[in-house]
C-alpha cells in the first residue's frame, strides 16, 4: 500500500491535512477525499484502473474532462454536495456518453475482481 499525505495549501478556510491511499494489487485504484481540486491528485491517477473521488470541493466538470481523456479508468464519484442535483449529475454524465463514470449510491457495490 502506498500512503500519501497532502497538506492543504495556505489560503483555504479549512487548514488541515488530507489523506489518500493507493492500493497496488492486480488492479490499481485510488481513493481520495476532501481535496480542493483534482490537481491535488492528478499525478497519482493515470495508471489506476479505478479512481474514487469525494466531490465536496471538486467540480464535476473537472472530473468529467479528466474521465473523457482516460476512458480505461473507472471513475466513481461520492459525497456529492447536497446542494447539487443528483439527477443533474447523471444527466451531465449521460450527455457526455461516459460509461466510465459512476455515482456512488447507497447499497451500490464495486466489483474490483474484473471489469
JOSULSUL-V960704 format. One record per residue. N is the residue number from 1. PHI is phi in whole degrees, -180 to 180 (* if undefined). OMEGA is omega as a letter, one per 20 degrees, with the letter a starting at -180 (none if undefined). D_FIRST is the distance of its C-alpha to the first C-alpha in Angstrom with 2 decimals. Layout:
n={N,N}
phi={PHI,PHI}
omega={OMEGA,OMEGA}
d_first={D_FIRST,D_FIRST}
//
This chain:
n={1,2,3,4,5,6,7,8,9,10,11,12,13,14,15,16,17,18,19,20,21,22,23,24,25,26,27,28,29,30,31,32,33,34,35,36,37,38,39,40,41,42,43,44,45,46,47,48,49,50,51,52,53,54,55,56,57,58,59,60,61,62,63,64,65,66,67,68,69,70,71,72,73,74,75,76,77,78,79,80,81,82,83,84,85,86,87,88,89,90,91,92,93,94,95,96,97,98,99,100,101,102,103,104,105,106,107,108,109,110,111,112,113,114,115}
phi={*,-104,-113,-122,-120,-112,-99,-66,-62,-58,102,-86,-62,-92,-84,-155,-100,-120,-119,-142,-141,-128,-97,-94,-149,-56,-118,-78,-140,-129,-120,-140,-138,54,-103,-85,-150,-61,-57,-63,-126,-52,-67,-93,-86,-57,-92,-94,-81,-128,-131,-108,-123,-82,-98,-56,-115,-100,-81,-60,-60,-63,-67,-63,-57,-68,-63,-60,-83,-131,-63,-80,-96,-85,-105,-115,-105,-139,54,-75,-54,-60,-75,-102,-83,-61,-64,-63,-61,-62,-64,-65,-65,-65,-59,-82,57,-91,-97,-102,-122,-129,-105,-69,-133,-52,85,-83,-115,-122,-93,-84,-75,-162,-133}
omega={r,a,a,r,a,r,r,a,r,r,r,a,a,r,a,r,r,a,r,r,r,a,r,r,a,r,a,r,r,r,r,r,r,r,a,a,r,r,a,a,a,a,r,a,a,a,a,r,a,r,r,a,r,a,a,a,a,r,r,a,r,r,r,r,r,a,r,a,a,a,a,r,r,a,r,r,a,r,a,r,a,r,r,a,r,r,r,r,a,r,r,r,r,a,r,r,a,r,a,r,r,r,r,r,a,r,a,a,r,r,a,a,r,r,none}
d_first={0.00,3.78,6.33,9.82,13.12,16.14,19.70,22.31,25.07,28.48,30.99,29.03,30.42,27.22,26.14,22.74,19.12,16.89,13.19,10.83,7.25,6.18,4.68,5.94,8.70,12.43,12.63,10.26,10.61,10.56,11.98,13.97,16.93,19.90,20.05,23.53,23.30,21.27,21.67,19.10,16.24,18.14,16.68,13.19,14.99,17.06,14.83,13.42,15.42,15.02,15.15,15.97,18.02,19.91,23.38,25.16,25.63,24.85,27.75,27.75,29.64,26.91,24.35,27.00,27.89,24.34,24.15,27.53,26.29,23.09,24.54,21.89,19.26,19.74,19.87,20.04,21.70,21.93,23.71,26.70,29.26,32.08,34.58,33.62,34.91,32.49,35.20,35.37,31.66,32.25,35.38,33.75,31.01,33.81,36.04,33.51,33.18,29.39,27.99,24.36,24.43,24.42,25.06,23.26,26.12,26.75,26.31,24.71,21.80,19.37,19.29,16.06,17.70,19.96,21.56}
//
